Amino acid sequence: MSMPKPNLPEEMDYAMPTQNVFYARYEESKTESKADPGPMYHFVKRFLDIVLSCIGLVLTAPVFLIAAICIKVEDPGGKVFFKQTRIGKNERPFEMYKFRSMVSNAEEMKKELMKYNEVSGAMFKMKNDPRITRTGRFLRKTSIDELPQLWNVLRGNMSLVGPRPPLPDEVAQYTEYHKQRLKVIPGCTGYWQVGARNSVGFDEMVQMDLKYIKDRCIRLDLKIIMQTGLKIINSKDAY
């Protein structure tokens, strides 16, 4: 069965790249990724991260309360928030927060479910994941489960826009080409979320992340944030 063509960012041709293609592009992409947008970009980006994450935390406070109640009603013995070690900029680990959307022993169950992984490469995705609770399925569908990451943004572990932070066991499988996506602060959303999300494999996701790193600017970040809002409203690809 052929993979459906995702909605890739503008001016980005879609192809099903092979491993050899990615290795062939490594030197070129490595040179391109060295270009830094400058200190003003980093200052404005951090300013926006602080202001927008503070506004977001205040405005979504009622959502936090309702989500916490629903999680506790379904599983009184489980925690409301899920804390997980992720890999950030320059391969530094940090604790990322989410609303708990799975059963309490989800990490232990993952080993048995790896054979059902529906995404190629160093990433795990499963559409009908049996670990997800009923409340968790709704939280994921609406992306409410990601709201606690606004705290990560406020702390500086993450940015609103950037490559998604991977798990340590995923990074252990990275090549030097893949590790280029770890040269910037990870984000809550990016090209992958607004353009394709679960409809592409790992290597295609990396290609999109590297395009963002090459093209990043404040205007692009704001555009991705707005597109993310529209994507959440029509969240049929989330799971």
Secondary structure in CASP SS format (residue, H / E / C, confidence):
PFRMAT SS
TARGET T0000
AUTHOR 0000-0000-0000
METHOD secondary structure of the structure
MODEL  1
M C 1.00
S C 1.00
M C 1.00
P C 1.00
K C 1.00
P C 1.00
N C 1.00
L C 1.00
P C 1.00
E C 1.00
E C 1.00
M C 1.00
D C 1.00
Y C 1.00
A C 1.00
M C 1.00
P C 1.00
T C 1.00
Q H 1.00
N H 1.00
V H 1.00
F H 1.00
Y H 1.00
A H 1.00
R H 1.00
Y H 1.00
E H 1.00
E H 1.00
S H 1.00
K H 1.00
T H 1.00
E H 1.00
S H 1.00
K C 1.00
A C 1.00
D C 1.00
P C 1.00
G C 1.00
P H 1.00
M H 1.00
Y H 1.00
H H 1.00
F H 1.00
V H 1.00
K H 1.00
R H 1.00
F H 1.00
L H 1.00
D H 1.00
I H 1.00
V H 1.00
L H 1.00
S H 1.00
C H 1.00
I H 1.00
G H 1.00
L H 1.00
V H 1.00
L H 1.00
T C 1.00
A H 1.00
P H 1.00
V H 1.00
F H 1.00
L H 1.00
I H 1.00
A H 1.00
A H 1.00
I H 1.00
C H 1.00
I H 1.00
K H 1.00
V H 1.00
E H 1.00
D C 1.00
P C 1.00
G C 1.00
G C 1.00
K C 1.00
V C 1.00
F E 1.00
F E 1.00
K E 1.00
Q E 1.00
T E 1.00
R E 1.00
I E 1.00
G C 1.00
K H 1.00
N H 1.00
E H 1.00
R C 1.00
P E 1.00
F E 1.00
E E 1.00
M E 1.00
Y E 1.00
K E 1.00
F E 1.00
R C 1.00
S C 1.00
M E 1.00
V C 1.00
S C 1.00
N C 1.00
A H 1.00
E H 1.00
E H 1.00
M H 1.00
K H 1.00
K H 1.00
E H 1.00
L H 1.00
M H 1.00
K H 1.00
Y H 1.00
N C 1.00
E C 1.00
V C 1.00
S C 1.00
G C 1.00
A C 1.00
M C 1.00
F C 1.00
K C 1.00
M C 1.00
K C 1.00
N C 1.00
D C 1.00
P C 1.00
R C 1.00
I E 1.00
T C 1.00
R H 1.00
T H 1.00
G H 1.00
R H 1.00
F H 1.00
L H 1.00
R H 1.00
K H 1.00
T C 1.00
S C 1.00
I H 1.00
D H 1.00
E H 1.00
L C 1.00
P C 1.00
Q H 1.00
L H 1.00
W H 1.00
N H 1.00
V H 1.00
L H 1.00
R H 1.00
G C 1.00
N C 1.00
M C 1.00
S E 1.00
L E 1.00
V E 1.00
G C 1.00
P C 1.00
R C 1.00
P C 1.00
P C 1.00
L C 1.00
P H 1.00
D H 1.00
E H 1.00
V H 1.00
A C 1.00
Q C 1.00
Y C 1.00
T C 1.00
E C 1.00
Y C 1.00
H H 1.00
K H 1.00
Q H 1.00
R H 1.00
L H 1.00
K C 1.00
V C 1.00
I C 1.00
P C 1.00
G E 1.00
C E 1.00
T E 1.00
G C 1.00
Y H 1.00
W H 1.00
Q H 1.00
V H 1.00
G H 1.00
A C 1.00
R H 1.00
N H 1.00
S H 1.00
V C 1.00
G C 1.00
F H 1.00
D H 1.00
E H 1.00
M H 1.00
V H 1.00
Q H 1.00
M H 1.00
D H 1.00
L H 1.00
K H 1.00
Y H 1.00
I H 1.00
K H 1.00
D H 1.00
R C 1.00
C C 1.00
I H 1.00
R H 1.00
L H 1.00
D H 1.00
L H 1.00
K H 1.00
I H 1.00
I H 1.00
M H 1.00
Q H 1.00
T H 1.00
G H 1.00
L H 1.00
K H 1.00
I H 1.00
I H 1.00
N C 1.00
S C 1.00
K C 1.00
D C 1.00
A C 1.00
Y C 1.00
END
